[in-house]
Amino acid sequence: MRTATILPPPVRPVRLAATMPVTVARHAPEAAFPLTMTVGPFKVAVVRAHRDAMRARRRLVEYELSQGVVWLHESLTGERLARQFLNLLVRLIHKAAGCQTGCIEEAFTQSLAAGIVSFAQQNPAVWVWFNRLLAQSVKPGARFEQVASGTTRRSFSVPKVVLLDNRVLRFKPLSHKTAVRHNVDGYFGATDHVVELYEFLLGPQRAVVFMHEVTHAIHRAARLRNRDTREHFVAAQVAGWLRFVRQNPGAWMWLLATIREQAAFEPLTRVA
């Protein structure tokens, strides 16, 4: 994953905690509609619809971006709702980024990573709602909502090991020297299943690089080709990240807290 020139290393972060809580009314996830959200240039209202209102009765999700409306079938609840909402979100992210069949795997990887982190930053209330839904249906009892909203004081450390299906994915720091030499922020080793993350990354960039490298591993596990179809990339990303949440709740909470670092993030200002 290539990025701009890397600045000299700041003080190395070790642990982090969520800050600046987002207040969201506590209701069943199905009671939160309509949702208003922004994905790239698209601003849409997400509503629940009776099957008679759907253009095709067998469809569970429909959207019309020219009208700014997304329709979710009224039968969707629990994990089915989480899956269909994530599927919708991933499709809109790739549409906003211009990723379609014919684009390379690297483009779909970075589109998803940057798109999810941007979505969480731009739609905090919807992001908290989605994580409440995950905690109720995908990993019952997990404290995703509290971490996403910043209402917990718990601190988190960078994951060392995660599971992807039955495969172990290990993490280790990427040294400043190596990162500067190769002008990269992260690596995914397809043969040894090791992810290296630049040790001095902070806040939203660390979240993007983490998602980027894990998504490479998800694509590898799904045996996608470098120029596979958009449908295959979307299906693999949705299924892979939902499994990641279920198998690695601690790592997902670390990612949620890392995304929230943006709340206190201040760009560095060069002094002449």
N, C-alpha and C positions, 0 to 999 in steps of 0.2 A: 504494500500500500504506500504510494508516494505522496509526499506532502511538501509544503514550502520548507525553506531552510530552517533548521532547528536552532533555537536560541540557546545560549549557554545554560547549563542546568541550574534551576532554582533549588531551594531547600526541598529535599525529597519528602513527599507526603507519605504517611504510613497508614493512618486511619482517617475515616471521615464520618460525618454524621449529617443527617438531613436537617435543613433549616427552613425558616420562613414557611410556616404551615399554610396549606390551602384549605379553607373551610368548605366542606361539601356536606349537604344534607344527607343523613343516613336513611336510605330507603332501599327496598329491593331493587336490584339493577334494572329490572323491567319497568320500574316506575319512573325512571329518570328521563324518559323521552317526552318531548323531542329534544335531541341534542344538537347544538350548533357548534361546528368545528371548522378549522381551516387546515387544508393540506396543500402545501405549496401555494399556487395561485387560486385554488378552488376553495370557496367558502360554501358550505352546505348545511342544510338542516336534515337530521336523520330522524325519521318518523317510523312508527309501527303501522303496518297497513293490513287490512283484511284481504284475504286471498282474492276477493272479487275486484279489489282495487289494483291488483298486480296485472301487468300486461300479459304475462304468461303465468298461469296458475302454478306451474311446477317450480318456478323460480322462488328462491328464498330472499334474494337481494336484487334490487334494481336501482339504477341512479340515472338522473338527467342533469348533467352539469350545467347546461344552459339555463335551467330553472333553479339550480342550486338545491336539489332535493334528492335524498336517498330514502328508498322504501325498504324496510325490513319486514319480512313476513311475521305476522302476529304470533305464529306458533313457536317462534324461536325463544328459547329460554336456556338458562344454565350454560353448559359447555357448548351446546350448539350455537347459542347466541355469541359466545366468546369467539368461536371459530369463524363464524360468518362475519363478525365485525372486524376481526383481524384480517380476514381475506379481503374485505372491502378496503381497509386501510392500506394494505400492501399494494393492491391494484391502483389506488389513487396516487400513492407515493411514486410508483413506477411511471404512471401516466404523466405526473407532473415533471418527472425527470427525463421523459422522452425515451424510457427503456421499453423496447418492444422486441418481438422475435427478430433475431439477427444481431442483437447487441451481445457483446461478450460477457462472460461470467463476472469479470471484475466490475463491469458497469452495474449489473444487477446487485452485486454485493455492496458497493458503496452507496447506491441509491437507497437500499433498504436501511443501512446503518445510519446514514445522515438523515434520512427521512423520518425514522422512528424517533431519534433524539430531537429533531426539530419539532415534530408533532407534539411530543411531551412538553416541550418548552412553550409552544404557542397555544396549547389547549390544556392547561393544568387541570381544570375541572373534569374534562372528559377523560384525561389520563388517569385521574384518581378513580373515576367511575369504572373504567376498564379494569383497573387493578383490583377493585372491589369485586368485580365479576370473576376475575381469575381466582381470587382467594375464596370465593364461595363455590366455584364449580370445577376448576382445574386442579387447585391444590387447597382443599378445604382447611381452614384454620390458619393459613399463612397470614402474615401481617403486611401484605403488599400495600393495602390501602393506607396504612399508617405511615409507611416509609415513603410512598409516592406523594403523600400530602404534607410530609414533614412534621407530623405530630408525635413522632417517636424520638427519644433521645439516644436510642441505641446506635452504636458505631459499627462500622463494617470494614473488613480487610479484603484486599484483592484476592479473589479465588485462586487456589493453587491447583485444584483438580475439579473437573466437572464430568458428568456423564452425558454422552450423546448416544441414545439407545443403549447398547451393551458395550460401547467403546469408551475408554477413558481418555479425556483430553486434558493434558497438563499445561500449566502456565509457568513461565519463568520470565524474569526481567530481561529486557534488551538494553545493553549498556549504552551509555552516551557515546562512547567511542564508535561502536558499531553502527548506531543509528545515524551519526553524522557522516561516517564513511560511506554508507549506502543510501543516505537521504531517505530513510524510512522510519515509520513509527511502530511498525509491527510486522510479524511474520507468522504464517501458518505452515508448519511442516507436515506435508501430506503423508510422508513415510513413517515418521516417528510420533505423529499426532501430538505435537508440542506447539503451543502458541507463545510467542515472545512479544511482550508489550514494552515499549520504551519506558524506562523506569522513571522519567521525570514528567510524564504526561499529567495534565491537570484537567479537572472538570469535564466539560462537554466533549473535548477532543479525546480524552481517555475513554469515555463512553462510546464514542463513534468507532474508535479503533478496536475496542473490545468486541462490539457487535460485528464489525467488519470481519475480523479474524474468525470468530465463532461461526459466522454465516458461511465463510469458506469451508469450514469443517462440515457444516450441515449439507452444503452442496456436494461435498466429497462423499458423504455417507449416502446421499440420494443418487449418486452416480450420474450426475448431470454432465452433459457435454459443455464445452466452452461456449458454443453458440447454440444452446438448446432453445426451446420455445418459451415464450413468456408464461404460458400456462404451467409448464413444468417448473419454472423458477418460482412462481407464486405458490404453487401447491407445496413444493419442498420447503420454502421459507415459512409458510404458515404452520405446517405440520411439525417442522423441526423446532421452531421457537416455542410452540405450545408444549412439546415434549421437554424442551429445556426447562421451562417454567415448572413443570410437574416433577422432573427429576432433580432439579437444582434450585430449590426455593431460596437458599442462602445466597447463591450467586446472583439470582434475579434481584434480590433485595439490595445487594451491593450495587448492581447496575442502576436500580432506581435511585439510590442515594447519590451515586456518581452523577447522574443526569441532573439532580437537584443542585449540584455544586454551581450550576449556572446562575442560581439566584444570588450568590455572593461573588460571582466572577467579575473581575475588573481587568480590562485589557491593559497590557504593559504599554507605557508611554516612553518613547525614546527621548532622551535628553540631548540636545544639540551640544 
